[in-house]
C-alpha cells in the first residue's frame, strides 16, 4: 500500500515538471496595441506657373527679342501716343515716300531745301511818289509750283489771292496822302519749295518805279513797302 502511494506521488511530480517546462518554452509576450492617432501627411496642391515673356524693347520689328531663361511679363499693348482709329495705314508709307522724293528733288536741284526757308519778314524799302496809284506786276520767280500770295494796303486787303504763274499779271493800288504801308504776304509754300515771286512797280503814267523778287519764303512771311505820297 505504501509503495503504491509513493509511486503515485512520483508520477505527479514528474508530470508537473514537464508541464512547467513546456509552458515556459512556448510562452510569448503579447505587445500592447498602439491606439495613438495617426498624423496624415498633407500634400500641397500643384501650382501652374504662367509662362513669362520678355518685353521687346527694340523699335524695329526686324530685331528679335533676345532669348533669356527669365521671361518677365507680356508685351505691353498700352501706348501713351494718341491714335486715330480711322487712320489709313497706307498714310505712313505715303509720308515716307513723299519725304524720300523731296530729298531726291533737293539733291538734284529741282526743289528748294526746306531748311533754308526764309522765316522772317523782308523790308523792300521806301518809295516816294506824286502818282495817284501804282501798277503792281507779278509772276512766279522759279518753277511753277502753285505759289500763292496776298496783297494789302494800310491793313486793307487789296488782292486776297494772287496765283503766281510764268507770265506777268497785274493789279492797282490807290494810296492816300502821306505814309502808306504796302504788304505782300506768302500764303503757302509751293510743291517744289518755298514761295517765290518777282514783281515790278509802275506809276499811273507807266513810269518804271522799282523791281525786285523774293525767294524761298515760308508761309506767312511778309514783304513790306513804305510808300510816301508827296
Buried (B, 14 or more C-beta within 10 A) or exposed (E): EEEEEEEEEEEEEEEEEEEEEEEEEEEEEEEEEEEEEEEEEEEEEEEEEEEEEBEBEEEEEEEEEEEEEEBEEEEEEEEEEEEEEEEEEEEEEEEEEEEEEBEEBBEEEEBBBEEEBBEEEBEBEEBEBEBEBBBBBBBBBBBBBBBBBBBBBBEEEBBEEBEBEEEEEEEEBEBEEEEBEBBBBBBBBBEBBBBBBBBBBBBBEEEEBEEBBBBBBBBEBBBBBBBEBE
